[in-house]
């Protein structure tokens, strides 16, 4: 009876969230800053869909129109992009960013003669511009048949993105990397893309009975490379008088247009963590704003291994992001344990500022015996039932170099040594992030 009431409560809560979110989305358009930041991270399809509503407004701002045309170019719709840039430039002949983006569109399409003509025309309105001159040289080489290899470039994209000109706001983001929603480390909007991030996290969990408070902390370093993001991390947990450390690394390699992957490996000699854990997912970001993923997890304990199948469905619409993830763990006795996680996030002034609600439920070996916010602590071989509700809020500093994230959560979880008996906990955590 108690389980039935809990499920009814969760159903009512999720229905309320969906209803409120739907009403809010009908009354507001996506933010240009959010679309720009998501495009900067490489989610050009999502940004494209956000911008569609904005460009159909009666008074479309020129920067919105330029980004819209650029997303067309990045998607390979060069002819449509050319038409949009022509419309923009017919009314804004001195707009440097529009000229640069229009020239790049022709270079991406390998129409070097057209690109050269546009660059020459642009320089009549914006004289001696270093970036336009650089693009002019690339177009000239293309017309003359000089190959990328002869210039030390891998392809036309690497040629275009070799330099950012004179430091003005002309950053091209066609080949920006994306990094999975569970991490979603969206790059702030700055004059140049910041490639390094240091993150420090600390959290504490209090229980209603029997257990002493648990403290956890971690420090990680993110390096953005042309091939994807690399994030090594050190995790620390202190509970029941013990202290444990885990070494962890995440990789987000790019695969192809619209596809990227998530890979993880963790190692620990402490009994507060599994000896080894390996995981991976392949993500596909569709132009409709829907994101799919599929993968698996292998957790190595002292006595056995546990394997899980994972999949997720995400959706960007307006300033909102919805993500539903499931973990399916087959057992030798033909039983299957399932757990799920629902994330609802609303972006505020841009993609680095947001608030979100996270709901978790079910049975899973990845839900460790104790949980602090969205951080999983000591693993257990038992399939423990739990329900979790947490709130997150992230905001940035004025220069976007720093970000602060806080989360508060409530957990109801079955006790491993007393099946059918539950305890409650409250957790709170703070994460500081610095970009450079």
Secondary structure, DSSP 8 states (H G I E B T S, - for coil): -HHHHHHHHHHHHHHHHHHHHHHHHHT----HHHHHHHHHTT-HHHHHHHHHHHHTSSS--HHHHHHHHHHHHHTT-HHHHHHHHHHHHHH-TT-HHHHHHHHHHHHHTT-HHHHHHHHHHHHHHSTT-HHHHHHHHHHHHHHTT--TGGGT-SSHHHHHTS--TTSSS----TT----TTTT-------SS---EEEEEEEEEEEESSS---EEEEEEEEEEEETTEEEEEEEEEEEETTEEEEEEEEEEEEEEETTEEEEEEEEE-SSTTS-SEEEEEEEEEE-TTSEEEEEEEEEEE-SS-EEEEEEEEEEEEETTEEEEEEEEEEE-TTS-EEEEEEEEEEEE-SSTTSEEEEEEEEEE-TTS-SSEETTEE-S--SS--EEEEEEEEEEEE-TTSSEEEEEEEEEEEEEETTEEEEEEEEEEEEEEEEEE-
